[in-house]
């Protein structure tokens, strides 16, 4: 049923707890702007922890109401109170309660899976996941995945192939651009990087998933290890890498563009990623070369500035990190494919706006 025959309200339920906005929030902001241009209102539902976050306040300044919940189940009450024509469920937290709330309505339900799914810790969790994707997903009008490997995983879990589609991640390609010589120098100076110092950029939020231990092993095989610019990383990750190289730890950064400008190479020895990660897309849009792990999410990212190396072979990954690589401009066609406009257009195809 096209939106012309339903409520002209889209409810975006986002299980998003990050303290920095990141490109996901930029995508959602662009989507709400485009919907507003078409005369369609947006309502964002998010966990209570988002209340003080700048990205949540930015939605309010744009006229988009943000309602917060103490539990995912509270989202169903918001759905019943507002009766949106479309409910777009990002990540996993709100999927079950809001899908059930929409079960006997005419609302269009969109699931949007952003992250790779690791093996369940128990048989009960495995059963719950199977029921979710094999049974509950039948109520979804579309199940979107950010990469082909993730889409294939959803199908293996029982989701109908006819319901699934790939919508690749998008970033703000106007913001993430190549730096001028002066901008690069200023970024390096602000971080305390010495002149001529070679710097690896590493986002180590999760030691296991992001492969901090694998990076530490690879650094052992580099005779003159580069400095590691360690972002949003726990203390144990910083301590681990500090045994192998000089580390500059930034903590959480609201805008990571200066970090991409300051670095010489992005290192991503990840064990899992839902897609060619937003971090990688942001890096390449600034011209920053990258060495990434040999996992399915990265194998489908075809770009001459990205080197795929065996992350489980420390010597091989270390050799890839040690090799100097120049900044390389991303082709315009490739830039558009990862732009906010391309992402927004791909999502709207599944809204059935009429």
RAURHU-V702249 format. One record per pair of residues at least 6 apart in sequence whose C-alpha atoms are under 7 Angstrom apart, sorted by the first residue. I is the first residue (numbers start at 1). J is the second residue. D is the distance in whole Angstrom. If there is no record, write none. Layout:
# RAURHU-V702249
i=I j=J d=D
i=I j=J d=D
This chain:
# RAURHU-V702249
i=2 j=352 d=5
i=2 j=353 d=5
i=2 j=354 d=5
i=3 j=85 d=6
i=3 j=352 d=6
i=3 j=353 d=5
i=3 j=354 d=6
i=4 j=353 d=7
i=4 j=354 d=6
i=6 j=85 d=5
i=7 j=84 d=6
i=7 j=85 d=4
i=8 j=40 d=5
i=8 j=41 d=6
i=8 j=85 d=6
i=9 j=40 d=6
i=9 j=41 d=5
i=9 j=42 d=6
i=9 j=84 d=5
i=9 j=85 d=6
i=9 j=86 d=7
i=10 j=41 d=6
i=10 j=42 d=5
i=10 j=43 d=6
i=10 j=84 d=6
i=10 j=85 d=6
i=10 j=86 d=5
i=10 j=87 d=6
i=11 j=42 d=6
i=11 j=43 d=5
i=11 j=44 d=6
i=11 j=84 d=6
i=11 j=86 d=6
i=11 j=87 d=5
i=11 j=88 d=6
i=12 j=43 d=6
i=12 j=44 d=5
i=12 j=45 d=6
i=12 j=87 d=6
i=12 j=88 d=5
i=12 j=89 d=6
i=13 j=44 d=6
i=13 j=45 d=5
i=13 j=46 d=6
i=13 j=88 d=6
i=13 j=89 d=5
i=13 j=90 d=6
i=13 j=94 d=6
i=14 j=45 d=6
i=14 j=46 d=5
i=14 j=89 d=6
i=14 j=90 d=5
i=14 j=91 d=7
i=15 j=46 d=6
i=15 j=47 d=7
i=15 j=90 d=6
i=15 j=91 d=6
i=15 j=92 d=7
i=15 j=93 d=5
i=15 j=94 d=7
i=16 j=46 d=7
i=17 j=49 d=7
i=17 j=50 d=6
i=19 j=53 d=6
i=20 j=253 d=7
i=20 j=254 d=5
i=21 j=55 d=5
i=21 j=254 d=7
i=23 j=171 d=5
i=23 j=172 d=7
i=23 j=278 d=7
i=26 j=172 d=7
i=27 j=170 d=7
i=27 j=171 d=7
i=27 j=340 d=6
i=30 j=340 d=7
i=31 j=344 d=6
i=32 j=42 d=6
i=35 j=41 d=7
i=42 j=64 d=6
i=43 j=64 d=6
i=43 j=65 d=5
i=43 j=66 d=6
i=44 j=65 d=6
i=44 j=66 d=5
i=44 j=67 d=6
i=45 j=66 d=6
i=45 j=67 d=5
i=45 j=68 d=6
i=46 j=67 d=6
i=46 j=68 d=5
i=46 j=69 d=6
i=47 j=68 d=5
i=47 j=69 d=5
i=47 j=70 d=6
i=48 j=68 d=5
i=48 j=69 d=5
i=48 j=70 d=5
i=50 j=56 d=6
i=60 j=66 d=7
i=69 j=75 d=7
i=72 j=93 d=6
i=72 j=94 d=5
i=72 j=97 d=7
i=73 j=97 d=5
i=75 j=94 d=7
i=75 j=97 d=7
i=75 j=98 d=6
i=76 j=97 d=6
i=76 j=98 d=5
i=76 j=101 d=5
i=79 j=98 d=7
i=79 j=101 d=7
i=84 j=107 d=6
i=85 j=107 d=5
i=85 j=108 d=6
i=86 j=107 d=5
i=86 j=108 d=5
i=86 j=109 d=6
i=87 j=107 d=7
i=87 j=108 d=6
i=87 j=109 d=5
i=87 j=110 d=6
i=88 j=109 d=6
i=88 j=110 d=5
i=88 j=111 d=6
i=89 j=95 d=6
i=89 j=110 d=6
i=89 j=111 d=5
i=89 j=112 d=6
i=90 j=111 d=6
i=90 j=112 d=5
i=90 j=113 d=6
i=91 j=112 d=6
i=91 j=113 d=5
i=91 j=114 d=6
i=103 j=139 d=7
i=108 j=141 d=6
i=109 j=140 d=5
i=109 j=141 d=5
i=109 j=142 d=7
i=110 j=140 d=6
i=110 j=141 d=6
i=110 j=142 d=5
i=110 j=143 d=6
i=111 j=140 d=7
i=111 j=142 d=6
i=111 j=143 d=5
i=111 j=144 d=6
i=112 j=143 d=6
i=112 j=144 d=5
i=112 j=145 d=6
i=113 j=144 d=6
i=113 j=145 d=5
i=113 j=146 d=7
i=114 j=145 d=6
i=114 j=146 d=6
i=114 j=274 d=6
i=115 j=273 d=6
i=115 j=274 d=4
i=116 j=150 d=6
i=116 j=272 d=6
i=116 j=273 d=5
i=116 j=274 d=4
i=120 j=126 d=5
i=130 j=157 d=6
i=130 j=158 d=7
i=133 j=157 d=6
i=133 j=158 d=6
i=133 j=159 d=5
i=134 j=157 d=7
i=134 j=158 d=4
i=134 j=159 d=5
i=137 j=159 d=6
i=141 j=163 d=7
i=142 j=163 d=5
i=142 j=164 d=6
i=142 j=350 d=7
i=143 j=163 d=6
i=143 j=164 d=5
i=143 j=165 d=6
i=144 j=164 d=6
i=144 j=165 d=5
i=144 j=166 d=6
i=144 j=167 d=6
i=145 j=151 d=5
i=145 j=165 d=6
i=145 j=166 d=5
i=145 j=167 d=6
i=146 j=166 d=6
i=146 j=167 d=5
i=146 j=168 d=5
i=146 j=169 d=6
i=146 j=274 d=7
i=146 j=275 d=6
i=147 j=166 d=6
i=147 j=167 d=7
i=147 j=168 d=6
i=147 j=274 d=7
i=147 j=275 d=5
i=147 j=297 d=7
i=148 j=166 d=6
i=149 j=296 d=6
i=149 j=297 d=6
i=150 j=274 d=6
i=151 j=164 d=7
i=151 j=165 d=7
i=151 j=166 d=7
i=155 j=161 d=6
i=167 j=343 d=7
i=167 j=346 d=6
i=167 j=347 d=7
i=168 j=343 d=7
i=169 j=278 d=7
i=169 j=338 d=6
i=169 j=343 d=7
i=170 j=338 d=5
i=170 j=339 d=5
i=170 j=340 d=5
i=170 j=343 d=5
i=171 j=282 d=7
i=171 j=338 d=6
i=171 j=339 d=5
i=171 j=340 d=5
i=172 j=339 d=6
i=172 j=340 d=6
i=173 j=285 d=6
i=173 j=335 d=7
i=173 j=339 d=6
i=176 j=257 d=6
i=176 j=282 d=6
i=176 j=285 d=6
i=176 j=286 d=5
i=177 j=285 d=5
i=177 j=286 d=4
i=178 j=285 d=7
i=178 j=286 d=4
i=178 j=287 d=6
i=179 j=261 d=6
i=179 j=286 d=7
i=184 j=261 d=5
i=184 j=262 d=6
i=187 j=258 d=5
i=187 j=261 d=6
i=187 j=262 d=5
i=188 j=262 d=5
i=198 j=226 d=5
i=198 j=227 d=6
i=198 j=264 d=6
i=199 j=226 d=5
i=199 j=227 d=5
i=199 j=228 d=6
i=199 j=229 d=7
i=199 j=263 d=5
i=199 j=264 d=5
i=199 j=265 d=7
i=200 j=226 d=6
i=200 j=227 d=6
i=200 j=228 d=5
i=200 j=229 d=6
i=200 j=263 d=6
i=200 j=264 d=6
i=200 j=265 d=5
i=200 j=266 d=6
i=200 j=267 d=6
i=201 j=228 d=6
i=201 j=229 d=5
i=201 j=230 d=6
i=201 j=263 d=6
i=201 j=265 d=6
i=201 j=266 d=5
i=201 j=267 d=6
i=202 j=228 d=7
i=202 j=229 d=6
i=202 j=230 d=5
i=202 j=231 d=6
i=202 j=266 d=6
i=202 j=267 d=6
i=202 j=268 d=7
i=203 j=230 d=6
i=203 j=231 d=5
i=203 j=232 d=6
i=203 j=233 d=7
i=204 j=210 d=6
i=204 j=212 d=6
i=204 j=230 d=7
i=204 j=231 d=6
i=204 j=232 d=6
i=204 j=233 d=5
i=204 j=237 d=7
i=205 j=232 d=5
i=205 j=233 d=5
i=205 j=234 d=7
i=207 j=213 d=7
i=207 j=237 d=6
i=209 j=270 d=6
i=209 j=271 d=5
i=209 j=272 d=6
i=210 j=268 d=7
i=210 j=269 d=6
i=210 j=270 d=4
i=210 j=271 d=6
i=211 j=269 d=5
i=211 j=270 d=5
i=211 j=271 d=6
i=212 j=237 d=6
i=214 j=269 d=7
i=214 j=311 d=7
i=214 j=314 d=7
i=215 j=269 d=6
i=216 j=240 d=7
i=216 j=241 d=6
i=216 j=244 d=6
i=217 j=314 d=6
i=218 j=314 d=4
i=218 j=315 d=6
i=218 j=317 d=6
i=218 j=318 d=4
i=219 j=225 d=6
i=219 j=244 d=6
i=219 j=318 d=6
i=220 j=244 d=6
i=221 j=315 d=6
i=221 j=318 d=6
i=222 j=318 d=6
i=222 j=322 d=6
i=225 j=245 d=6
i=226 j=245 d=7
i=227 j=245 d=6
i=227 j=246 d=5
i=227 j=247 d=6
i=228 j=245 d=7
i=228 j=246 d=6
i=228 j=247 d=5
i=228 j=248 d=6
i=229 j=247 d=6
i=229 j=248 d=5
i=229 j=249 d=6
i=230 j=247 d=7
i=230 j=248 d=6
i=230 j=249 d=5
i=230 j=250 d=6
i=231 j=249 d=6
i=231 j=250 d=5
i=231 j=251 d=5
i=231 j=252 d=7
i=232 j=250 d=7
i=232 j=251 d=4
i=232 j=252 d=5
i=233 j=251 d=6
i=238 j=249 d=7
i=241 j=247 d=7
i=260 j=283 d=6
i=260 j=286 d=7
i=260 j=288 d=7
i=261 j=286 d=7
i=264 j=288 d=7
i=265 j=288 d=6
i=265 j=289 d=5
i=265 j=290 d=5
i=266 j=288 d=7
i=266 j=289 d=6
i=266 j=290 d=4
i=266 j=291 d=6
i=267 j=290 d=6
i=267 j=291 d=5
i=267 j=292 d=6
i=268 j=291 d=6
i=268 j=292 d=5
i=268 j=293 d=6
i=269 j=292 d=6
i=269 j=293 d=5
i=269 j=311 d=5
i=270 j=293 d=6
i=273 j=297 d=6
i=274 j=297 d=6
i=275 j=297 d=5
i=275 j=298 d=7
i=276 j=297 d=5
i=276 j=298 d=5
i=276 j=301 d=6
i=284 j=330 d=7
i=285 j=330 d=6
i=285 j=335 d=7
i=287 j=327 d=5
i=287 j=328 d=5
i=287 j=329 d=5
i=287 j=330 d=6
i=288 j=327 d=5
i=288 j=328 d=7
i=289 j=305 d=5
i=289 j=306 d=6
i=289 j=325 d=7
i=289 j=327 d=6
i=289 j=328 d=7
i=290 j=305 d=6
i=290 j=306 d=5
i=290 j=307 d=6
i=291 j=306 d=6
i=291 j=307 d=5
i=291 j=308 d=6
i=291 j=309 d=7
i=291 j=320 d=7
i=291 j=321 d=7
i=292 j=307 d=6
i=292 j=308 d=5
i=292 j=309 d=6
i=293 j=308 d=6
i=293 j=309 d=5
i=293 j=310 d=6
i=293 j=311 d=5
i=294 j=308 d=6
i=294 j=309 d=6
i=294 j=310 d=5
i=294 j=311 d=6
i=305 j=328 d=6
i=309 j=316 d=7
i=309 j=317 d=6
i=309 j=320 d=7
i=310 j=316 d=6
i=310 j=317 d=6
i=311 j=317 d=6
i=336 j=342 d=7
